[in-house]
Amino acid sequence: MTARPRGTADAGYGVIEVVGARTNNLRDVSVAIPKGRLVAFTGVSGSGKTSLAVDTLHSEAQLRYLEGLSPFVRQYITQRNRPKVDRITGLGATLAVDQRRLNRNPRSTVATLTGIDGHLGLLYSRLPGLREADPAGGPLTTAHFDRNTPEGGCPDCHGVGGRWQAQPDLIVTRPGLPLFEGASPWFAKWRSNEHMFVPALAAKQGVDLGQPWESLPEAFRQAVLYGTGDEVVEASVDVPNKNEKSRMTFSSSQPMRGALAEVERVFGNAKSAEARQRYLAYMRKEPCGTCGGSGYDRAARSVRLGGLAYPELLAADVREVRRWARRVADGLDVRERAVGDPLLQDLGRRVGILDRLGLAHLQLSRSAATLSGGELQRTRLAAQLSTELNGIVFVLDEPGTGLHPADKAHLLDIALELRAAGNTVLLVEHDPELVARADWVVDLGPGAGRLGGEVLVSGPPADAVAHPGSLTGRYLAGEGPRLRRTRRPVGAGTGWVELHGLRAHNVAADLLRFPAGRLTCLTGVSGSGKSSVLGALGAEAEAALAGRPTDRVRAVSGLGEFGWVAVVDQDPLGRTPRSNPATYSKAFDIVRRLFAGTDAARERGRDASWFSFNTAGGGRCETCAGHGRKLVDMHFLPDVWVVCDACDGRRYKPEALAVTYRGLAIDEVLELTVADAAERFAGPPQLADILGALVQVGLGYLQLGQSATELSGGEAQRLKLAAAIRRGAGSGKAGLVVLDEPVSGLHPSDVQQVVDALEVLLDSGNTVVVAEHDIPVAASADWVIDLGPGAGPDGGAVVAQGTPDTVAAAGTPTAGYFRRYAAGLPLLGPARAAAG
């Protein structure tokens, strides 16, 4: 029997009724959800919130829409799998922003993600033509303002704006040192066969490579960098074989390409984004001489509107675009208003929402690949919230992720405005203050993974507070996490890691100091420079420890006792179904050795590599190459993965599946959750330590073999955190661990687990630096560096630093929230939107 909503359902909007939902970990869920209301889906991470709101409700709505299209149109659309549910009634059209599906195509920009580029293309192609008959040598269309089209792209660089070129000063960074002894990061280790020619050329020309690079003959230096032309250089080198038990001699007789050409060659041949990133350290993007780096053809560069050409407007930030739009609107004559007013009004609404979501500092031309996870999600959110439709079901998956409390208040106002306009807002959210402002709460649990998938509460927030089994209810009642028991003092005996002369994006600081062996939190509004500082600290400390030149700082000091650096970010672990928690954590290496040690495996002569699904010729299914799925080429449609019919998705051949360990086949081990595996595999100790660390960071609900492509950014980050914990426990030297928003998108109970994991790192003598918006976490840090005062060009300065109590006494936006938190006051102010 489905429980009917009471209280807020009396407004006459009706309900969405779900019967028998079994998507992912949902356990035959039946629930009625009031329409025309703000409904929060809550529960611990992995409890089934997104499975119900996005994978069931939104997916079903999308399928119903597709079924209404003609068969001719449907053949061009990739079909979705139908969610596992008996019945859904009362469901209308939906718009969703799913935080798991973020488009990081480098060609996508803030303008294209939000649809602003379409409005600007119409304005620039229509309005100038009303003033002059031939503004750019011919009739203009929106294609002239799209650099990815033949009409709009620069004919010389094809819309790219330039090309990456190797640079001599990045190949040789310290000319006062010998080439192979610190002068060149490129020649610091063997990166290509080109390296073998340098000693041969030196011997041929009588050059002493032990002398500083800058003192070597000019002709030799030119040959190393630019090649020998037609001059042949003969070289031989002994290199170890793969098994390192034998050596092989490699010989060649040919001209040298030169380091610059070699860098560009290996960059062009790189098969992955990670590989290309390695070579970008030696390259700069040289702007196209024809278009000045904009990528646009003559029409877009020459037509001006509101005082700016199209590429100039795209280079402006959201705040400046709002001013430009008002300026253009004020200058329209009667004839132009019929064309310009509707476009400018919608444009104003879109950039206004970007501003309210804390994205006013972003340039319209900013690439999606350079946005943080929170910025990218809010950019997509702005596109969906810009509509003036009503009667829509908005499904917002953790929209508060990565938001400063000041920006979160705007998000709440926008959600309430959507509700007031007659829409239903389904909010998948962990933040207790946002949940408390909802009209209705659907709380799932009681745990994560197989321990979740049940509806604990469906009712007003007060019902969750009253439910004894609801973790969400405890936090709504103010029984918040204890977080850290005590702070570690920062005093006269504290060591400091110091960045000197930092220059990164909008941040410029002569000196930034981080106390060693302590938890430091970087705070500030969205776009204030936290991620820039964090990224520079991790990269430059790593470079300094490795003896490489630093790029964004003049020097790094205070690393004398440090032995390693771990950057724990939210970047994906891998891009194929092969990568998973078991392989990333190295747990599967141990599991494979356990299987190889069984009597059945020894009798068949099977070693650990035979049980790898990444190795050809072993026990893996060769039909799907160990994926368990096959990629089907759909030609002009996106490729799709389908279950392998040879192994039925099990990855292995029957003879591999016949070998069992403790009653489990190898694929069945991959089906275990981390928590289940931790119970089953108490030994060997190394495996128990790995699984224990994964449980420690709150990932007990993940399946060992779950594809990395299905993990959220937060889950990927916690996998990396678990690896850092193990490294910290096993290393003889202290480490520096930097984390970007480690509790972003987590239920408060999971926040406690992450903070406990950070405490483990500190207990091992390591230094931890986080960038975080979560005020309780920031207030529990040992040291706080508050950046601002605003975002983008208005940020990048240290506006307060010290203990949390010291920072709370400052006059910054974050300090005000520190004071509210200490006083036990709500962090979000009163909602300003009218009640629905």
HELIX and SHEET records of a PDB file:
HELIX    1   1 THR A    8  ALA A   11  5                                   4    
HELIX    2   2 LYS A   49  LEU A   52  1                                   4    
HELIX    3   3 ALA A   53  HIS A   58  3                                   6    
HELIX    4   4 SER A   59  GLU A   67  1                                   9    
HELIX    5   5 PRO A   71  ARG A   74  1                                   4    
HELIX    6   6 VAL A  110  THR A  114  1                                   5    
HELIX    7   7 ILE A  116  ARG A  131  1                                  16    
HELIX    8   8 THR A  142  PHE A  145  5                                   4    
HELIX    9   9 PRO A  168  ILE A  171  1                                   4    
HELIX   10  10 LEU A  179  ALA A  183  3                                   5    
HELIX   11  11 TRP A  186  ALA A  188  5                                   3    
HELIX   12  12 ASN A  193  MET A  196  5                                   4    
HELIX   13  13 PHE A  197  GLN A  205  1                                   9    
HELIX   14  14 TRP A  213  SER A  215  5                                   3    
HELIX   15  15 GLU A  218  TYR A  226  1                                   9    
HELIX   16  16 ALA A  259  ASN A  269  1                                  11    
HELIX   17  17 ALA A  273  LEU A  280  1                                   8    
HELIX   18  18 ARG A  298  SER A  302  1                                   5    
HELIX   19  19 TYR A  310  LEU A  314  1                                   5    
HELIX   20  20 VAL A  318  ASP A  330  1                                  13    
HELIX   21  21 VAL A  334  ARG A  356  1                                  23    
HELIX   22  22 ALA A  368  THR A  370  5                                   3    
HELIX   23  23 GLY A  373  LEU A  385  1                                  13    
HELIX   24  24 PRO A  405  ALA A  420  1                                  16    
HELIX   25  25 PRO A  432  ALA A  436  1                                   5    
HELIX   26  26 GLY A  449  LEU A  451  5                                   3    
HELIX   27  27 PRO A  461  ALA A  466  1                                   6    
HELIX   28  28 LEU A  471  LEU A  476  1                                   6    
HELIX   29  29 LYS A  530  ALA A  546  1                                  17    
HELIX   30  30 PRO A  581  TYR A  584  1                                   4    
HELIX   31  31 ALA A  587  ALA A  596  1                                  10    
HELIX   32  32 ASP A  599  ARG A  604  1                                   6    
HELIX   33  33 ALA A  608  PHE A  611  5                                   4    
HELIX   34  34 PRO A  654  LEU A  657  1                                   4    
HELIX   35  35 ILE A  666  GLU A  671  1                                   6    
HELIX   36  36 VAL A  674  ARG A  680  1                                   7    
HELIX   37  37 PRO A  685  GLN A  696  1                                  12    
HELIX   38  38 ALA A  708  GLU A  710  5                                   3    
HELIX   39  39 GLY A  713  GLY A  730  1                                  18    
HELIX   40  40 PRO A  748  ASP A  763  1                                  16    
HELIX   41  41 ILE A  775  ALA A  779  1                                   5    
HELIX   42  42 GLY A  792  ASP A  794  5                                   3    
HELIX   43  43 PRO A  804  ALA A  808  1                                   5    
HELIX   44  44 PRO A  813  ALA A  822  1                                  10    
SHEET    1   A 3 VAL A  29  PRO A  34  0                                        
SHEET    2   A 3 VAL A  15  ALA A  21 -1                                        
SHEET    3   A 3 ARG A  87  THR A  89 -1                                        
SHEET    1   B 6 THR A  94  VAL A  97  0                                        
SHEET    2   B 6 VAL A 393  ASP A 397  1                                        
SHEET    3   B 6 THR A 424  VAL A 428  1                                        
SHEET    4   B 6 LEU A  38  THR A  42  1                                        
SHEET    5   B 6 TRP A 440  GLY A 445  1                                        
SHEET    6   B 6 GLU A 454  GLY A 459 -1                                        
SHEET    1   C 2 GLY A 162  ALA A 166  0                                        
SHEET    2   C 2 MET A 283  PRO A 287 -1                                        
SHEET    1   D 2 VAL A 232  PRO A 240  0                                        
SHEET    2   D 2 ARG A 247  PRO A 255 -1                                        
SHEET    1   E 2 ARG A 304  LEU A 305  0                                        
SHEET    2   E 2 LEU A 308  ALA A 309 -1                                        
SHEET    1   F 3 VAL A 507  PRO A 515  0                                        
SHEET    2   F 3 TRP A 496  ALA A 504 -1                                        
SHEET    3   F 3 ALA A 555  SER A 557 -1                                        
SHEET    1   G 6 PHE A 562  VAL A 568  0                                        
SHEET    2   G 6 ALA A 734  ASP A 740  1                                        
SHEET    3   G 6 THR A 767  ALA A 771  1                                        
SHEET    4   G 6 LEU A 519  THR A 523  1                                        
SHEET    5   G 6 TRP A 783  GLY A 788  1                                        
SHEET    6   G 6 ALA A 797  GLY A 802 -1                                        
SHEET    1   H 2 ARG A 629  VAL A 632  0                                        
SHEET    2   H 2 VAL A 640  VAL A 643 -1                                        
SHEET    1   I 2 THR A 660  TYR A 661  0                                        
SHEET    2   I 2 LEU A 664  ALA A 665 -1                                        
END                                                                             
